[in-house]
Amino acid sequence: MSEEKNRLVFNDVLSRAAAEKEHKVYVEELGGYVPYKDLTIDDFEEIMKKQGDAVGMSKLALFKAWHKADPTVTMEGINRIPARIILGIINEIGPVLFGTTPLGTLRGQPQAEQSTC
């Protein structure tokens, strides 16, 4: 009987999922947090079109997730940030977005922090 109380109909899932949660990753070198939001299946489909281009997939995923939290983010701007910083951010948020990154996983690296807001 208690399982029935927790049963979600599609509209429940849709409305709860629409409230995108903001996450953040701390960039030690910059001394601050970078905000980002979850990707949708449509985002994922677009990213997968770059399959075979791990850096392109990762960069597009970062752009889409970061841009959702901060509309001032541009792909051109991301391209101007040093690779060590961008790749560090990708390696931190990739596991949260996908369970892994197109670049692969880094063992022993801390994962991005999920916000409860």
C-alpha positions as a printed NumPy array, in Angstrom:
array([[  0.   ,   0.   ,   0.   ],
       [  2.811,   2.467,   0.782],
       [  4.274,   1.841,  -2.687],
       [  1.04 ,   3.124,  -4.202],
       [  1.414,   6.433,  -2.296],
       [  4.833,   6.963,  -3.896],
       [  3.677,   6.122,  -7.417],
       [  4.288,   8.983,  -9.83 ],
       [  2.232,   9.571, -12.944],
       [  3.949,  11.099, -15.951],
       [  2.781,  14.65 , -15.154],
       [  4.318,  14.318, -11.667],
       [  7.657,  13.337, -13.162],
       [  7.469,  16.085, -15.77 ],
       [  6.661,  18.843, -13.275],
       [  9.286,  17.705, -10.755],
       [ 11.951,  17.342, -13.448],
       [ 11.128,  20.819, -14.804],
       [ 12.477,  22.317, -11.582],
       [ 16.098,  22.09 , -12.733],
       [ 18.553,  21.808,  -9.912],
       [ 21.662,  23.914,  -9.982],
       [ 24.941,  22.209,  -9.207],
       [ 28.376,  23.703,  -8.774],
       [ 31.99 ,  22.718,  -9.132],
       [ 34.768,  24.434,  -7.228],
       [ 37.723,  25.575,  -9.345],
       [ 40.577,  25.883,  -6.879],
       [ 42.849,  27.733,  -9.287],
       [ 40.201,  30.437,  -9.725],
       [ 39.043,  30.423,  -6.111],
       [ 35.35 ,  30.038,  -6.856],
       [ 32.461,  27.899,  -7.992],
       [ 31.175,  27.378, -11.525],
       [ 27.39 ,  26.755, -11.62 ],
       [ 25.735,  24.331, -14.012],
       [ 22.411,  22.55 , -14.486],
       [ 21.328,  19.113, -15.621],
       [ 21.137,  18.214, -19.291],
       [ 17.997,  16.947, -20.992],
       [ 17.756,  13.989, -23.327],
       [ 17.552,  16.479, -26.229],
       [ 20.861,  17.988, -25.081],
       [ 22.335,  14.514, -24.86 ],
       [ 21.127,  13.683, -28.388],
       [ 22.835,  16.806, -29.778],
       [ 26.043,  16.019, -27.877],
       [ 26.073,  12.439, -29.187],
       [ 26.131,  13.756, -32.77 ],
       [ 29.779,  14.594, -32.045],
       [ 30.5  ,  10.952, -31.186],
       [ 34.115,  10.11 , -31.949],
       [ 35.202,  13.621, -30.946],
       [ 35.653,  13.259, -27.182],
       [ 36.829,  16.831, -26.663],
       [ 34.01 ,  18.249, -28.796],
       [ 31.413,  16.187, -26.935],
       [ 32.798,  17.201, -23.566],
       [ 33.047,  20.873, -24.501],
       [ 29.479,  20.94 , -25.845],
       [ 28.169,  19.197, -22.711],
       [ 29.993,  21.719, -20.529],
       [ 28.665,  24.624, -22.574],
       [ 25.06 ,  23.424, -22.438],
       [ 25.111,  22.667, -18.698],
       [ 26.979,  25.862, -17.742],
       [ 24.917,  28.072, -20.088],
       [ 21.689,  26.86 , -18.446],
       [ 22.918,  28.182, -15.094],
       [ 24.638,  31.279, -16.518],
       [ 23.267,  32.559, -19.86 ],
       [ 26.354,  34.775, -20.336],
       [ 28.469,  31.669, -21.078],
       [ 29.408,  31.36 , -24.753],
       [ 31.258,  28.667, -26.661],
       [ 33.683,  31.341, -27.863],
       [ 34.384,  32.286, -24.251],
       [ 34.952,  28.665, -23.267],
       [ 37.441,  28.367, -26.13 ],
       [ 39.497,  31.226, -24.607],
       [ 39.822,  29.637, -21.15 ],
       [ 43.057,  27.638, -20.68 ],
       [ 42.625,  23.95 , -21.485],
       [ 43.836,  22.83 , -18.035],
       [ 40.947,  24.727, -16.422],
       [ 38.262,  23.641, -18.894],
       [ 39.392,  19.995, -18.875],
       [ 39.477,  20.076, -15.074],
       [ 35.898,  21.349, -14.96 ],
       [ 34.77 ,  18.768, -17.529],
       [ 36.346,  15.969, -15.514],
       [ 34.551,  17.191, -12.401],
       [ 31.053,  17.654, -13.825],
       [ 31.076,  14.815, -16.375],
       [ 30.368,  12.086, -13.822],
       [ 27.426,  14.094, -12.443],
       [ 25.963,  14.654, -15.922],
       [ 26.657,  11.238, -17.458],
       [ 28.097,   8.873, -14.851],
       [ 31.39 ,   9.318, -16.745],
       [ 32.815,  11.763, -19.285],
       [ 33.511,  11.324, -22.975],
       [ 37.134,  11.924, -21.931],
       [ 36.951,   8.998, -19.493],
       [ 37.062,   8.937, -15.737],
       [ 39.762,  10.095, -13.399],
       [ 40.204,   7.719, -10.504],
       [ 40.577,   9.235,  -7.109],
       [ 39.434,  12.698,  -8.232],
       [ 36.712,  14.397,  -6.17 ],
       [ 33.38 ,  14.735,  -7.922],
       [ 31.451,  17.936,  -8.453],
       [ 29.374,  19.09 ,  -5.539],
       [ 25.614,  18.88 ,  -5.96 ],
       [ 23.644,  21.772,  -4.562],
       [ 20.341,  21.257,  -2.848],
       [ 18.943,  24.594,  -4.034]])
